[in-house]
Amino acid sequence: MPINSRLLRAWLFLGFACCVDRVGAADDKTVIFFGDSLTAGYGLEEPATEAFPALIQNKITAAHLPWRVVNAGLSGETTAGGLRRVDWILRQPVDVFVLALGGNDGLRGIDPAVSRANLQGIIDRVRAKNPSAKIILAGMMMPANMGEDYVRAFHDLYPALAEKNGVALVPFLLEGVGGNPGLNQRDGIHPNVRGHAIVAENVWKVLHLLL
């Protein structure tokens, strides 16, 4: 049966478009968000679309940038757990690695020196596996009831690590969100949907400069 020329042109166009999409996907660079329940979107109805890494993917897509986001957040994760888990995560390519761990360490009263050593270990492993990868460290802060000395030591470990390793720093991941009942869930710890939108902005201010 003869093929209609218009239909043939349509088939050729669709075939080309599919190939372009596949090539584009293969060429996309990767941003990995390596964190705890804050990254995973704990407590949200749709964490796959409402957690801050997903909101950043929306920003990337809207800007037509060739990047894909991988949410490697795990609820309850500590820096020690992250150090044990990171090798498995690094089995995939990574171009930007956003390290957002430490909150659970602080809430458990873990010595900040231990948390700092674990975070350093994660940074070292990322660089050993992907020397060209850019790293962003997301800082955390503890509530005042943890004690003045502990709160200060915990806060200070993040800028110290960022300076030592020459990595980008988000000074406080929950800036504008932590302690605000209207932006958090009932537990007062995990951001709600509105809170995650602000967290995404906090990260985007630093991340977009590296994309």
N, C-alpha and C positions, 0 to 999 in steps of 0.2 A: 504494500500500500504506500503511495507517495506521501512524503512528510511535508506538511504545511510549513512554508518558509518562516512564517511568523512564529509558529510553535517551535521550530528548530532554533531560532534566534533566542527565544525565551529559555529553552533548555540550556543552551550554551552560556547564557548570562548567569543563570542560577548555578550552574556547575562552577563557573569562575568565582562567583561570590562565595560559595561554600569553601572553595580552596583558599581564598583570601582569609576567611574567618579562621580556618584551621591553622594557617601559617601564622596569623596574628596571635592566636592563642599559644602556639608553640614558642613564639618569640617574646611573650610577655615575661617581664621580670617579676620577682616574688618578694612580697613583704610578709614576714612571719611575725605574728604577735604571740610572744611567749610569756604567758602570765598565769594568773590564778582565776578565782571566781569573778573578779572584776572584768577580766578579759573574756572569760567564757560567757558572761551575761547571766550569771546565776539569778534566779527568781523572775526573769522576764518571761512573758508568755511566748515570745518568738525570738529567742536569742540569736538565731541564724540571721535575722534581719534587723534586730533592735540593738544588739550589743555594739559598742563603739567601733570594733574592727569592721563590722558590716557597714556602719555609717561612713567610715573612711573609704571603704570600697565604693560606696555611692559617689563620694566626692571625686575619687579617681576616675570613675566611669564618666561622670559629668564633665570632667576636664579632658576627656579623650586621651588619657595617659595609658601607656601599654604596661600596666602593672596589675597583678592579682594579689589579693589578700588571703592569707592562710591564718585562721584563728586556731592557735595552739594553746588556748587557755584551758586550765584544768582546775576545777573547784577544789579548794583545800590545799593547793600546792604551796610548798615552802621553797626556800632557796636550795635547801639540801635535796628536796625532791626534784627540783628543776635541774640540778646538776646531774642527777642520776638519769633524767629523762632526755636531756638535750641531745645526746648522740643519736637517739632514735629519730628525733625531729629533724636533725641535720642530714638525714638520708636523702632529703629532697633539696633541690637548689634553693639558695637564699641570696638575695641581693641587698635587702635591708632587714635587719633583725631588731625588733622592738622588744626589749627586755623589761618586763613589768612584774617583778616579783619582790617579795619582802614584807608585804602587808601581814601575812599570816605569821611570819617570824616575829614581827613586832607585837602582835596581839598575844602571842604565846610567851613573850618575854625573853626570847632568845638573844643571847649576847650579840650586839651589833657587829662585833669583830668577826663572829662566826658567819653572820649573814654576808658581810663584806667579802670574806674569803670565798664563800660559795658563789656569789655573783661574779667575782673575779675569775673563778674557775669556768663559769659559763661563757664569759667573754673570751677567755683563752681558747676554749674549744670551738667557738664559732670562728675565730680567726684562724685556728689551725686547719679547720675543714674548708673554710671559704675566706681566704686572705683578703679578697677584694670587697667583701661584704661590709656595708656600713651598719653601724650599731647605734641604736637610740636607747638610752637608759631612762626609765620612767621612775621618778622619785616618789617616795611615800613619806607620810608623817603619822606620828602616833598621837592619840589623845593625851591631854594633860595629866589624866589620872595615872598614867604609866610612870610618872615621876620626871622632874625637870631634867635630871642628868641623862636618863634613858632617852627621853624625847629628843634632846639635843644630839646625843651620840647617833641615834638612828637617823635623824634628818641629815646629819653631816656626812654620813657614809656615801650618799649618792653623788653629791658634787665632787667629793674627793675621788671616787672611782672614775667619774666622767673625765676629770682633769688628768688623772694618771694615765688613762687609756686613750685619751683624745677622742672620746665619743660624744655624740650629741646628747643633751640632757633636757628632759621635760621635768622642770623643778619639782612639781607636785602633780601627780596624775589626777587627783581629785580636786584640783583648784576650783573654787567656786561651787563645789558640790558637797564635799565632806562637811558634816555637821549641819546641813540644811535639810530639815525634815521634809520639805516640799519636793526635794530632788532625790530622795532616797526611799527605799522600801521600808517596811515596818521595823526591820531589824536595825535601821539606822546606819548600816554599814554598806549595803549594796545599792548602787544607784538605780533609780527607776528609769523609765524611757526618757524622760526629760533630762535626767541626770546624765545618761549615757550620751545624749546629744552634746552636752557641754564637755564631757570627757573627750569626745571625738574632736572637738574644736581645740582643746588643750594639746592633743597629740598632733593634730594637723598643722598647727603653727610651726612645729619643728619638722615634721615629716615632709611636708610639701617642698621644703627647701632641698631635700635630698633626692626627689624623684625626677 
